[in-house]
Structures are given as C-alpha cells and as structure tokens.
Amino acid sequence: MTAYQVETKLSPEQVMEKATAYFGPGGLGLERREENPCCLYFEGGGGHVSVSASAGDKTTVDLETREWDYHVKKFMGQIG
C-alpha cells in the first residue's frame, strides 16, 4: 500500500468530481465502494484507491492505493 499527497487550487468538491470521472465507471472502471463529501473509495483490478480532500488555503488531497500507483500519480499530475 502506498500513500501520496498533493495540493491543488481545486475545491474538495471539484477533486471528488474529477476522481469519480478518472477512477470510476466512466474512467478506469473501478467500483465506487464508499462516498461522502470529503472521501471516496474505489475497488477493482485486485486493488483499491482512496481519495480524501480537505480545504485550506489550498486543498490538500491524500491518496492511498494498492496496485494503482501509476494511475494515482497520473491523476495527481492532472489536479496539481
């Protein structure tokens, strides 16, 4: 399991929308197992991706993954 963190100018809501589009059924096809305003959890392909965002001067996004490191890093580049 690997953890990552990135800061973005996007709001937490925008981060969640982009994460759903990127990792979810319309993107990589992972199944969304949990969802609330600050956090998402996706499973599939023998692994998972967890995304959480908290607002401040910039939004801090914490990501945790197993088996999806390449795509998590790519997503971080899109929102960072």
MODELLER restraints for C-alpha pairs under 7 A, 6 or more apart:
rsr = mdl.restraints
at = mdl.atoms
rsr.add(forms.Gaussian(group=physical.xy_distance, feature=features.Distance(at['CA:1:A'], at['CA:64:A']), mean=6.95, stdev=0.5))
rsr.add(forms.Gaussian(group=physical.xy_distance, feature=features.Distance(at['CA:1:A'], at['CA:65:A']), mean=5.63, stdev=0.5))
rsr.add(forms.Gaussian(group=physical.xy_distance, feature=features.Distance(at['CA:1:A'], at['CA:66:A']), mean=4.75, stdev=0.5))
rsr.add(forms.Gaussian(group=physical.xy_distance, feature=features.Distance(at['CA:2:A'], at['CA:64:A']), mean=5.63, stdev=0.5))
rsr.add(forms.Gaussian(group=physical.xy_distance, feature=features.Distance(at['CA:2:A'], at['CA:65:A']), mean=5.42, stdev=0.5))
rsr.add(forms.Gaussian(group=physical.xy_distance, feature=features.Distance(at['CA:2:A'], at['CA:66:A']), mean=6.48, stdev=0.5))
rsr.add(forms.Gaussian(group=physical.xy_distance, feature=features.Distance(at['CA:3:A'], at['CA:63:A']), mean=5.69, stdev=0.5))
rsr.add(forms.Gaussian(group=physical.xy_distance, feature=features.Distance(at['CA:3:A'], at['CA:64:A']), mean=4.34, stdev=0.5))
rsr.add(forms.Gaussian(group=physical.xy_distance, feature=features.Distance(at['CA:3:A'], at['CA:65:A']), mean=6.52, stdev=0.5))
rsr.add(forms.Gaussian(group=physical.xy_distance, feature=features.Distance(at['CA:4:A'], at['CA:62:A']), mean=5.86, stdev=0.5))
rsr.add(forms.Gaussian(group=physical.xy_distance, feature=features.Distance(at['CA:4:A'], at['CA:63:A']), mean=5.07, stdev=0.5))
rsr.add(forms.Gaussian(group=physical.xy_distance, feature=features.Distance(at['CA:4:A'], at['CA:64:A']), mean=6.26, stdev=0.5))
rsr.add(forms.Gaussian(group=physical.xy_distance, feature=features.Distance(at['CA:5:A'], at['CA:61:A']), mean=5.57, stdev=0.5))
rsr.add(forms.Gaussian(group=physical.xy_distance, feature=features.Distance(at['CA:5:A'], at['CA:62:A']), mean=4.53, stdev=0.5))
rsr.add(forms.Gaussian(group=physical.xy_distance, feature=features.Distance(at['CA:5:A'], at['CA:63:A']), mean=6.12, stdev=0.5))
rsr.add(forms.Gaussian(group=physical.xy_distance, feature=features.Distance(at['CA:6:A'], at['CA:60:A']), mean=5.97, stdev=0.5))
rsr.add(forms.Gaussian(group=physical.xy_distance, feature=features.Distance(at['CA:6:A'], at['CA:61:A']), mean=5.30, stdev=0.5))
rsr.add(forms.Gaussian(group=physical.xy_distance, feature=features.Distance(at['CA:6:A'], at['CA:62:A']), mean=6.75, stdev=0.5))
rsr.add(forms.Gaussian(group=physical.xy_distance, feature=features.Distance(at['CA:6:A'], at['CA:76:A']), mean=6.63, stdev=0.5))
rsr.add(forms.Gaussian(group=physical.xy_distance, feature=features.Distance(at['CA:6:A'], at['CA:80:A']), mean=6.42, stdev=0.5))
rsr.add(forms.Gaussian(group=physical.xy_distance, feature=features.Distance(at['CA:7:A'], at['CA:58:A']), mean=6.18, stdev=0.5))
rsr.add(forms.Gaussian(group=physical.xy_distance, feature=features.Distance(at['CA:7:A'], at['CA:59:A']), mean=5.56, stdev=0.5))
rsr.add(forms.Gaussian(group=physical.xy_distance, feature=features.Distance(at['CA:7:A'], at['CA:60:A']), mean=4.59, stdev=0.5))
rsr.add(forms.Gaussian(group=physical.xy_distance, feature=features.Distance(at['CA:7:A'], at['CA:61:A']), mean=6.04, stdev=0.5))
rsr.add(forms.Gaussian(group=physical.xy_distance, feature=features.Distance(at['CA:7:A'], at['CA:80:A']), mean=6.09, stdev=0.5))
rsr.add(forms.Gaussian(group=physical.xy_distance, feature=features.Distance(at['CA:8:A'], at['CA:58:A']), mean=5.78, stdev=0.5))
rsr.add(forms.Gaussian(group=physical.xy_distance, feature=features.Distance(at['CA:8:A'], at['CA:59:A']), mean=5.28, stdev=0.5))
rsr.add(forms.Gaussian(group=physical.xy_distance, feature=features.Distance(at['CA:8:A'], at['CA:60:A']), mean=6.60, stdev=0.5))
rsr.add(forms.Gaussian(group=physical.xy_distance, feature=features.Distance(at['CA:8:A'], at['CA:79:A']), mean=6.15, stdev=0.5))
rsr.add(forms.Gaussian(group=physical.xy_distance, feature=features.Distance(at['CA:8:A'], at['CA:80:A']), mean=4.88, stdev=0.5))
rsr.add(forms.Gaussian(group=physical.xy_distance, feature=features.Distance(at['CA:9:A'], at['CA:58:A']), mean=5.42, stdev=0.5))
rsr.add(forms.Gaussian(group=physical.xy_distance, feature=features.Distance(at['CA:9:A'], at['CA:59:A']), mean=6.20, stdev=0.5))
rsr.add(forms.Gaussian(group=physical.xy_distance, feature=features.Distance(at['CA:10:A'], at['CA:59:A']), mean=6.51, stdev=0.5))
rsr.add(forms.Gaussian(group=physical.xy_distance, feature=features.Distance(at['CA:11:A'], at['CA:55:A']), mean=6.91, stdev=0.5))
rsr.add(forms.Gaussian(group=physical.xy_distance, feature=features.Distance(at['CA:11:A'], at['CA:59:A']), mean=6.17, stdev=0.5))
rsr.add(forms.Gaussian(group=physical.xy_distance, feature=features.Distance(at['CA:12:A'], at['CA:38:A']), mean=6.73, stdev=0.5))
rsr.add(forms.Gaussian(group=physical.xy_distance, feature=features.Distance(at['CA:12:A'], at['CA:53:A']), mean=5.24, stdev=0.5))
rsr.add(forms.Gaussian(group=physical.xy_distance, feature=features.Distance(at['CA:12:A'], at['CA:54:A']), mean=6.19, stdev=0.5))
rsr.add(forms.Gaussian(group=physical.xy_distance, feature=features.Distance(at['CA:12:A'], at['CA:55:A']), mean=6.33, stdev=0.5))
rsr.add(forms.Gaussian(group=physical.xy_distance, feature=features.Distance(at['CA:12:A'], at['CA:59:A']), mean=6.35, stdev=0.5))
rsr.add(forms.Gaussian(group=physical.xy_distance, feature=features.Distance(at['CA:21:A'], at['CA:27:A']), mean=5.60, stdev=0.5))
rsr.add(forms.Gaussian(group=physical.xy_distance, feature=features.Distance(at['CA:22:A'], at['CA:28:A']), mean=6.31, stdev=0.5))
rsr.add(forms.Gaussian(group=physical.xy_distance, feature=features.Distance(at['CA:23:A'], at['CA:29:A']), mean=6.26, stdev=0.5))
rsr.add(forms.Gaussian(group=physical.xy_distance, feature=features.Distance(at['CA:23:A'], at['CA:30:A']), mean=5.75, stdev=0.5))
rsr.add(forms.Gaussian(group=physical.xy_distance, feature=features.Distance(at['CA:24:A'], at['CA:30:A']), mean=4.92, stdev=0.5))
rsr.add(forms.Gaussian(group=physical.xy_distance, feature=features.Distance(at['CA:24:A'], at['CA:31:A']), mean=6.13, stdev=0.5))
rsr.add(forms.Gaussian(group=physical.xy_distance, feature=features.Distance(at['CA:24:A'], at['CA:32:A']), mean=6.46, stdev=0.5))
rsr.add(forms.Gaussian(group=physical.xy_distance, feature=features.Distance(at['CA:25:A'], at['CA:31:A']), mean=6.74, stdev=0.5))
rsr.add(forms.Gaussian(group=physical.xy_distance, feature=features.Distance(at['CA:30:A'], at['CA:42:A']), mean=5.71, stdev=0.5))
rsr.add(forms.Gaussian(group=physical.xy_distance, feature=features.Distance(at['CA:30:A'], at['CA:43:A']), mean=5.45, stdev=0.5))
rsr.add(forms.Gaussian(group=physical.xy_distance, feature=features.Distance(at['CA:30:A'], at['CA:44:A']), mean=4.97, stdev=0.5))
rsr.add(forms.Gaussian(group=physical.xy_distance, feature=features.Distance(at['CA:31:A'], at['CA:42:A']), mean=5.31, stdev=0.5))
rsr.add(forms.Gaussian(group=physical.xy_distance, feature=features.Distance(at['CA:31:A'], at['CA:43:A']), mean=5.23, stdev=0.5))
rsr.add(forms.Gaussian(group=physical.xy_distance, feature=features.Distance(at['CA:31:A'], at['CA:44:A']), mean=6.18, stdev=0.5))
rsr.add(forms.Gaussian(group=physical.xy_distance, feature=features.Distance(at['CA:32:A'], at['CA:41:A']), mean=5.86, stdev=0.5))
rsr.add(forms.Gaussian(group=physical.xy_distance, feature=features.Distance(at['CA:32:A'], at['CA:42:A']), mean=4.39, stdev=0.5))
rsr.add(forms.Gaussian(group=physical.xy_distance, feature=features.Distance(at['CA:32:A'], at['CA:43:A']), mean=6.52, stdev=0.5))
rsr.add(forms.Gaussian(group=physical.xy_distance, feature=features.Distance(at['CA:33:A'], at['CA:41:A']), mean=5.60, stdev=0.5))
rsr.add(forms.Gaussian(group=physical.xy_distance, feature=features.Distance(at['CA:33:A'], at['CA:42:A']), mean=5.59, stdev=0.5))
rsr.add(forms.Gaussian(group=physical.xy_distance, feature=features.Distance(at['CA:33:A'], at['CA:43:A']), mean=6.74, stdev=0.5))
rsr.add(forms.Gaussian(group=physical.xy_distance, feature=features.Distance(at['CA:34:A'], at['CA:40:A']), mean=5.63, stdev=0.5))
rsr.add(forms.Gaussian(group=physical.xy_distance, feature=features.Distance(at['CA:34:A'], at['CA:41:A']), mean=5.02, stdev=0.5))
rsr.add(forms.Gaussian(group=physical.xy_distance, feature=features.Distance(at['CA:35:A'], at['CA:41:A']), mean=6.59, stdev=0.5))
rsr.add(forms.Gaussian(group=physical.xy_distance, feature=features.Distance(at['CA:38:A'], at['CA:52:A']), mean=5.46, stdev=0.5))
rsr.add(forms.Gaussian(group=physical.xy_distance, feature=features.Distance(at['CA:38:A'], at['CA:53:A']), mean=5.45, stdev=0.5))
rsr.add(forms.Gaussian(group=physical.xy_distance, feature=features.Distance(at['CA:38:A'], at['CA:54:A']), mean=6.82, stdev=0.5))
rsr.add(forms.Gaussian(group=physical.xy_distance, feature=features.Distance(at['CA:39:A'], at['CA:51:A']), mean=5.54, stdev=0.5))
rsr.add(forms.Gaussian(group=physical.xy_distance, feature=features.Distance(at['CA:39:A'], at['CA:52:A']), mean=4.24, stdev=0.5))
rsr.add(forms.Gaussian(group=physical.xy_distance, feature=features.Distance(at['CA:39:A'], at['CA:53:A']), mean=6.64, stdev=0.5))
rsr.add(forms.Gaussian(group=physical.xy_distance, feature=features.Distance(at['CA:40:A'], at['CA:50:A']), mean=5.78, stdev=0.5))
rsr.add(forms.Gaussian(group=physical.xy_distance, feature=features.Distance(at['CA:40:A'], at['CA:51:A']), mean=5.15, stdev=0.5))
rsr.add(forms.Gaussian(group=physical.xy_distance, feature=features.Distance(at['CA:40:A'], at['CA:52:A']), mean=6.46, stdev=0.5))
rsr.add(forms.Gaussian(group=physical.xy_distance, feature=features.Distance(at['CA:41:A'], at['CA:49:A']), mean=5.86, stdev=0.5))
rsr.add(forms.Gaussian(group=physical.xy_distance, feature=features.Distance(at['CA:41:A'], at['CA:50:A']), mean=4.45, stdev=0.5))
rsr.add(forms.Gaussian(group=physical.xy_distance, feature=features.Distance(at['CA:41:A'], at['CA:51:A']), mean=6.40, stdev=0.5))
rsr.add(forms.Gaussian(group=physical.xy_distance, feature=features.Distance(at['CA:42:A'], at['CA:48:A']), mean=5.48, stdev=0.5))
rsr.add(forms.Gaussian(group=physical.xy_distance, feature=features.Distance(at['CA:42:A'], at['CA:49:A']), mean=5.14, stdev=0.5))
rsr.add(forms.Gaussian(group=physical.xy_distance, feature=features.Distance(at['CA:42:A'], at['CA:50:A']), mean=6.33, stdev=0.5))
rsr.add(forms.Gaussian(group=physical.xy_distance, feature=features.Distance(at['CA:43:A'], at['CA:49:A']), mean=6.54, stdev=0.5))
rsr.add(forms.Gaussian(group=physical.xy_distance, feature=features.Distance(at['CA:46:A'], at['CA:67:A']), mean=6.97, stdev=0.5))
rsr.add(forms.Gaussian(group=physical.xy_distance, feature=features.Distance(at['CA:47:A'], at['CA:66:A']), mean=4.90, stdev=0.5))
rsr.add(forms.Gaussian(group=physical.xy_distance, feature=features.Distance(at['CA:47:A'], at['CA:67:A']), mean=5.06, stdev=0.5))
rsr.add(forms.Gaussian(group=physical.xy_distance, feature=features.Distance(at['CA:47:A'], at['CA:68:A']), mean=6.84, stdev=0.5))
rsr.add(forms.Gaussian(group=physical.xy_distance, feature=features.Distance(at['CA:48:A'], at['CA:65:A']), mean=5.48, stdev=0.5))
rsr.add(forms.Gaussian(group=physical.xy_distance, feature=features.Distance(at['CA:48:A'], at['CA:66:A']), mean=5.41, stdev=0.5))
rsr.add(forms.Gaussian(group=physical.xy_distance, feature=features.Distance(at['CA:48:A'], at['CA:67:A']), mean=6.99, stdev=0.5))
rsr.add(forms.Gaussian(group=physical.xy_distance, feature=features.Distance(at['CA:49:A'], at['CA:63:A']), mean=6.96, stdev=0.5))
rsr.add(forms.Gaussian(group=physical.xy_distance, feature=features.Distance(at['CA:49:A'], at['CA:64:A']), mean=5.72, stdev=0.5))
rsr.add(forms.Gaussian(group=physical.xy_distance, feature=features.Distance(at['CA:49:A'], at['CA:65:A']), mean=4.49, stdev=0.5))
rsr.add(forms.Gaussian(group=physical.xy_distance, feature=features.Distance(at['CA:49:A'], at['CA:66:A']), mean=6.81, stdev=0.5))
rsr.add(forms.Gaussian(group=physical.xy_distance, feature=features.Distance(at['CA:49:A'], at['CA:68:A']), mean=6.95, stdev=0.5))
rsr.add(forms.Gaussian(group=physical.xy_distance, feature=features.Distance(at['CA:50:A'], at['CA:63:A']), mean=5.45, stdev=0.5))
rsr.add(forms.Gaussian(group=physical.xy_distance, feature=features.Distance(at['CA:50:A'], at['CA:64:A']), mean=5.05, stdev=0.5))
rsr.add(forms.Gaussian(group=physical.xy_distance, feature=features.Distance(at['CA:50:A'], at['CA:65:A']), mean=6.36, stdev=0.5))
rsr.add(forms.Gaussian(group=physical.xy_distance, feature=features.Distance(at['CA:51:A'], at['CA:61:A']), mean=6.96, stdev=0.5))
rsr.add(forms.Gaussian(group=physical.xy_distance, feature=features.Distance(at['CA:51:A'], at['CA:62:A']), mean=5.89, stdev=0.5))
rsr.add(forms.Gaussian(group=physical.xy_distance, feature=features.Distance(at['CA:51:A'], at['CA:63:A']), mean=4.72, stdev=0.5))
rsr.add(forms.Gaussian(group=physical.xy_distance, feature=features.Distance(at['CA:51:A'], at['CA:64:A']), mean=6.82, stdev=0.5))
rsr.add(forms.Gaussian(group=physical.xy_distance, feature=features.Distance(at['CA:52:A'], at['CA:61:A']), mean=5.66, stdev=0.5))
rsr.add(forms.Gaussian(group=physical.xy_distance, feature=features.Distance(at['CA:52:A'], at['CA:62:A']), mean=5.26, stdev=0.5))
rsr.add(forms.Gaussian(group=physical.xy_distance, feature=features.Distance(at['CA:52:A'], at['CA:63:A']), mean=6.56, stdev=0.5))
rsr.add(forms.Gaussian(group=physical.xy_distance, feature=features.Distance(at['CA:53:A'], at['CA:59:A']), mean=6.43, stdev=0.5))
rsr.add(forms.Gaussian(group=physical.xy_distance, feature=features.Distance(at['CA:53:A'], at['CA:60:A']), mean=5.57, stdev=0.5))
rsr.add(forms.Gaussian(group=physical.xy_distance, feature=features.Distance(at['CA:53:A'], at['CA:61:A']), mean=4.40, stdev=0.5))
rsr.add(forms.Gaussian(group=physical.xy_distance, feature=features.Distance(at['CA:53:A'], at['CA:62:A']), mean=6.35, stdev=0.5))
rsr.add(forms.Gaussian(group=physical.xy_distance, feature=features.Distance(at['CA:54:A'], at['CA:60:A']), mean=5.36, stdev=0.5))
rsr.add(forms.Gaussian(group=physical.xy_distance, feature=features.Distance(at['CA:54:A'], at['CA:61:A']), mean=6.66, stdev=0.5))
